[in-house]
Amino acid sequence: MGAIEIDRIDGRRARGLRTRDAIVSALLDLVAAGDVAPTAQRVADRAGVSVRSVYQHFSDVEGLYADATERTYEWARDAAEDVDVSLPAALRVDAFVEGRIAILEALLPFHRAVRLMEPASDRVRQSRLAMEKWEKDRVAKVFAQELRAMESSRRAAVLAGVDALASADSWDHLRRNGQSARSARQVLRSGIPSLLGVTG
């Protein structure tokens, strides 16, 4: 195979990757705008491609959502800033809450879309479960000092409680039931120290 033919193949591959990326980005844009269950036609229109092109790159809508889910959770993990575990407990709570809610608020429309798609997609469900494990591990790391000081059964309950309070499901519940982002933030800021037994 000559160099020209290789360049032609590489060019087609690059165009295909760009089109695939544009389709996933279009889905995420629609979801972020509040269209949590966009049709393939709306995704195609947003991406500037044909519906046929959508199905050339993704065999079904489930595959498109699965790719979008993996990309979104990867962004969330990369965007999460480390909390300095040497800080006093109250400052760690503040840093943790501010970092967590920034991501939760950004992901809120997408979280609702994932919950709609999840029953039909093992890949979407597995991505969400992996994200939830990462979030719980992060809670355990940030508040390791307080958790280590507890008796084992209480430690497990407190870890589960902080993880649940800071979860996407809890944030969605608060926001759907009339809490502003500011008031929902206060729920976390008061609830997490209470669970951990942190004062100050």
SULTA-V900799 format. One record per backbone hydrogen bond with DSSP energy under -1.0 kcal/mol. CO is the residue of the C=O (numbers start at 1). NH is the residue of the N-H. E is the energy in kcal/mol with one decimal. If there is no record, write none. Layout:
[[CO NH E] [CO NH E]]
This chain:
[[2 6 -2.1] [3 7 -2.5] [4 8 -2.1] [5 9 -2.3] [6 10 -2.9] [7 11 -2.3] [8 12 -2.1] [9 13 -2.5] [10 14 -2.4] [11 15 -2.4] [12 16 -2.5] [13 17 -2.4] [14 18 -2.2] [15 19 -2.5] [16 20 -2.6] [17 21 -2.5] [18 22 -2.3] [19 23 -2.1] [20 24 -2.2] [21 25 -2.6] [22 26 -2.1] [23 27 -2.1] [24 28 -2.3] [25 29 -2.5] [26 30 -2.4] [27 31 -2.5] [28 32 -2.6] [29 33 -1.5] [30 35 -2.5] [31 34 -1.9] [34 36 -1.4] [39 43 -2.3] [40 44 -2.6] [41 45 -2.7] [42 46 -2.2] [43 47 -2.3] [44 48 -1.3] [44 49 -2.3] [50 54 -1.5] [51 55 -2.0] [52 56 -1.4] [53 57 -1.5] [54 58 -1.9] [60 64 -1.4] [61 65 -2.7] [62 66 -2.6] [63 67 -2.2] [64 68 -2.3] [65 69 -2.7] [66 70 -2.3] [67 71 -2.3] [68 72 -2.4] [69 73 -2.5] [70 74 -1.8] [71 75 -2.2] [72 76 -2.3] [73 77 -2.3] [74 78 -2.3] [75 79 -2.5] [76 80 -1.3] [84 87 -1.7] [88 92 -2.2] [89 93 -2.5] [90 94 -2.0] [91 95 -2.6] [92 96 -2.9] [93 97 -2.9] [94 98 -2.6] [95 99 -2.1] [96 100 -2.8] [97 101 -2.8] [98 102 -1.4] [99 103 -1.3] [100 104 -2.7] [101 105 -2.7] [102 106 -1.6] [103 107 -2.3] [107 111 -3.3] [108 112 -1.8] [109 113 -1.9] [110 114 -2.7] [111 115 -2.1] [112 116 -1.3] [113 117 -2.0] [114 118 -2.8] [117 120 -1.8] [118 121 -1.9] [121 125 -1.9] [122 126 -2.9] [123 127 -2.1] [124 128 -2.2] [125 129 -2.6] [126 130 -2.3] [127 131 -2.1] [128 132 -2.6] [129 133 -2.1] [130 134 -2.1] [131 135 -2.4] [132 136 -2.3] [133 137 -2.6] [134 138 -1.8] [135 139 -2.0] [136 140 -2.3] [137 141 -1.9] [138 142 -2.7] [139 143 -2.3] [141 144 -1.1] [143 147 -2.4] [144 148 -2.7] [147 150 -1.6] [151 155 -2.9] [152 156 -2.1] [153 157 -1.6] [154 158 -2.9] [155 159 -2.6] [156 160 -2.2] [157 161 -2.2] [158 162 -2.9] [159 163 -2.4] [160 164 -2.3] [161 165 -2.6] [162 166 -2.0] [164 167 -1.5] [167 171 -2.3] [168 172 -2.5] [169 173 -2.3] [170 174 -2.6] [171 175 -2.5] [172 176 -2.7] [173 177 -1.4] [174 179 -2.2] [180 184 -2.8] [181 185 -2.1] [182 186 -1.5] [183 187 -1.3] [184 188 -1.5] [185 189 -2.5] [186 190 -2.1] [187 191 -2.5] [188 192 -2.3] [190 194 -1.2] [191 195 -2.1] [192 196 -2.3] [193 197 -1.5] [193 198 -2.5]]
